[in-house]
Amino acid sequence: MLDNLFDTVINSSTGTTPAIFIALVLTSLVLGLALAFVHMYKATYSKSFIMTLAILPAVVCVVILMVNGNIGAGVAVAGTFSLVRFRSAPGSAREIVVLFAAVCAGLIMGMGYIAYAVLFTLIIGLAIMILSATSLGEHDSGCSKSLHITIPEDLNYTDAFDDLFADYTSSHRLVLAKTSNMGSMFRLHYEIVLKSADKEKEFIDKLRCRNGNLEISISDLSSVPTVEQL
């Protein structure tokens, strides 16, 4: 009985019937909603992304059902998918993982393995929620920051702020240095861990005195910019 539970519901002789099609699509929607609720746990999100997570497994499921056994159709669908991309801001690592999980759930469901798809969703969902609830991978709670400093070209940035970093941060790392304004200025991007969040403004004021009162910004480490945005 247990072995039959994990068999595919798609009959190799009759193929996909309307009843099986509806059951697979509805189950995919349920699994998509489950992944959406998992992502909402201790994370920032938008309504459009939650809707995407809820619907994506059903969409992938239908695609797999329709191209099942048809090599030509499968190649055509793969070519179409390669032309599609999300035209939005780059997502976080967690969003990418949840999107891949939704796609995998849809693939498993499209092959007719309902029990495996449910089991996969439960395992991944529990893993995400447990890891989100723990402090694994965290530095110093609330003090990991992304620091952007603009300096004039004649300032040697390699050791210009070392004493300030020693006073106000427990660790710092130069991630990117980029010229701007036709080479007359440099833009520096650091990843830092503040010793005390209460001294953030004092730290910025000291940096302003050192960089000639040019632009300085500090943000959460999750909002790291791309090379083009810096």
C-alpha positions in Angstrom: 0.0 0.0 0.0 2.8 2.4 0.9 4.7 1.5 -2.2 1.6 2.3 -4.4 1.3 5.7 -2.7 4.6 6.8 -4.2 3.8 5.6 -7.7 2.9 8.0 -10.5 -0.8 8.6 -11.1 -0.3 8.9 -14.8 -1.1 5.7 -16.6 1.4 4.9 -19.4 -1.4 3.5 -21.6 -4.2 6.0 -21.1 -2.0 9.0 -20.4 -3.4 12.0 -18.5 -7.2 12.1 -18.0 -9.1 15.3 -17.2 -9.6 14.1 -13.6 -5.9 13.5 -13.1 -5.1 16.8 -14.8 -7.4 18.7 -12.4 -6.1 16.8 -9.4 -2.4 17.5 -10.2 -3.0 21.2 -10.9 -5.0 21.7 -7.7 -2.5 19.9 -5.6 0.3 22.0 -7.3 -1.6 25.1 -6.2 -1.8 23.9 -2.7 1.9 23.1 -2.6 2.6 26.6 -4.1 0.6 28.2 -1.3 2.5 26.2 1.3 5.8 27.4 -0.1 4.4 31.0 -0.2 3.5 30.8 3.5 6.9 29.3 4.3 8.6 32.2 2.6 6.5 34.7 4.5 7.9 33.3 7.8 10.5 35.8 9.1 11.2 37.4 5.7 10.4 40.5 3.8 8.2 40.0 0.7 5.9 41.6 -1.9 2.4 40.5 -2.8 3.5 39.8 -6.5 6.3 37.5 -5.3 3.9 35.5 -3.1 1.5 35.2 -6.0 4.3 33.9 -8.2 5.3 31.3 -5.6 1.7 30.2 -5.3 1.1 29.8 -9.0 4.5 28.7 -10.3 4.3 25.0 -9.3 0.9 24.6 -11.2 2.3 26.3 -14.3 5.4 24.1 -14.4 3.2 21.0 -13.7 1.0 21.8 -16.7 4.0 22.4 -19.0 5.5 19.0 -18.0 2.2 17.3 -18.5 1.7 18.7 -22.0 5.2 17.9 -23.2 5.4 14.5 -21.6 6.9 12.1 -24.2 7.1 14.7 -26.9 10.7 15.5 -27.5 10.0 18.2 -30.1 7.6 20.1 -27.8 10.0 19.8 -24.9 12.8 21.4 -27.0 10.4 24.2 -28.0 9.3 24.9 -24.4 13.0 24.9 -23.3 13.8 27.5 -25.9 10.8 29.6 -24.9 11.8 29.5 -21.2 15.3 30.6 -22.1 13.9 33.8 -23.4 12.0 34.6 -20.3 13.5 36.5 -17.3 12.2 38.3 -14.3 12.3 42.1 -15.2 12.6 43.2 -11.6 15.3 44.0 -9.0 17.6 41.0 -8.3 16.1 38.8 -5.6 17.7 37.6 -2.4 19.3 34.2 -2.1 16.3 33.0 -0.1 13.9 34.1 -2.9 16.0 32.2 -5.5 15.9 29.1 -3.3 12.2 29.2 -2.8 11.6 29.8 -6.6 13.7 26.7 -7.4 11.8 24.7 -4.8 8.5 25.8 -6.5 9.8 24.8 -9.9 11.0 21.4 -8.5 7.6 20.8 -6.9 5.9 21.5 -10.2 8.3 19.2 -12.1 7.6 16.3 -9.7 3.9 16.9 -9.8 3.9 17.1 -13.6 5.4 13.6 -13.7 2.5 12.4 -11.6 4.3 11.7 -8.3 1.9 13.5 -5.9 3.3 11.9 -2.7 6.9 12.7 -3.6 5.9 16.3 -4.4 4.1 16.7 -1.1 7.0 15.1 0.8 9.6 17.3 -1.0 7.6 20.4 -0.1 7.3 19.4 3.5 11.0 18.7 3.9 12.1 22.0 2.1 9.5 24.0 4.0 10.6 22.7 7.4 14.2 23.3 6.5 13.7 26.9 5.5 11.6 27.6 8.6 14.1 26.0 11.0 17.1 27.8 9.4 15.2 31.1 9.5 14.4 30.6 13.2 18.0 29.9 14.2 21.0 32.3 14.2 23.0 30.2 11.7 25.0 32.5 9.4 24.4 35.6 11.4 27.3 37.9 12.5 26.3 40.3 15.2 22.6 40.8 15.4 21.5 43.9 13.6 25.1 45.3 13.2 26.1 43.8 9.9 26.1 46.7 7.4 26.9 47.7 3.8 29.0 50.9 3.7 29.4 53.1 0.6 31.9 55.9 0.7 32.8 58.5 -2.0 36.3 59.9 -1.8 38.5 62.2 -4.0 41.0 60.7 -6.3 44.0 61.9 -4.3 43.0 60.1 -1.1 44.7 56.7 -0.7 41.8 54.5 0.3 43.9 51.4 1.2 44.5 52.7 4.7 42.6 56.0 4.9 40.0 54.7 7.3 41.8 51.9 9.1 41.9 53.7 12.5 38.1 54.5 12.3 37.3 50.9 11.4 39.4 49.7 14.3 37.4 52.0 16.7 33.9 51.4 15.5 33.8 48.0 13.8 34.7 44.5 14.8 35.4 43.5 11.2 35.5 45.2 7.8 36.1 44.2 4.2 36.6 46.2 1.0 34.3 44.5 -1.5 34.5 47.0 -4.4 36.4 50.1 -5.5 35.1 52.0 -8.5 36.0 55.3 -10.2 33.3 57.8 -10.9 32.9 61.4 -12.3 35.4 60.8 -15.1 38.0 59.4 -12.6 37.9 62.4 -10.3 36.4 60.4 -7.4 36.3 56.8 -6.1 33.3 54.9 -4.8 34.1 52.3 -2.2 31.9 49.5 -0.9 32.7 47.9 2.4 31.0 45.1 4.4 31.3 45.9 8.1 30.1 44.7 11.5 29.6 47.6 13.9 30.7 47.2 17.5 27.7 49.2 18.6 24.6 50.2 16.6 24.2 53.2 18.8 27.4 54.8 17.4 26.5 54.5 13.8 25.9 58.3 13.4 29.1 59.1 15.2 31.0 56.7 12.9 29.5 58.4 9.8 30.4 61.9 11.1 34.0 60.8 11.5 34.1 59.3 8.0 32.7 62.6 6.6 35.6 64.5 8.1 38.0 62.1 6.4 36.4 62.0 2.9 35.9 65.8 2.5 32.2 65.6 3.3 31.4 63.7 0.1 28.5 61.2 -0.1 28.4 58.3 2.5 25.6 55.8 2.8 25.1 52.8 5.1 22.5 50.1 4.8 21.6 46.6 5.7 24.0 44.0 4.4 21.2 42.3 2.4 20.9 45.4 0.1 24.3 45.0 -1.5 24.4 46.9 -4.8 25.6 45.6 -8.2 28.6 47.2 -9.9 26.2 49.2 -12.1 24.2 50.5 -9.1 27.2 51.6 -7.0 
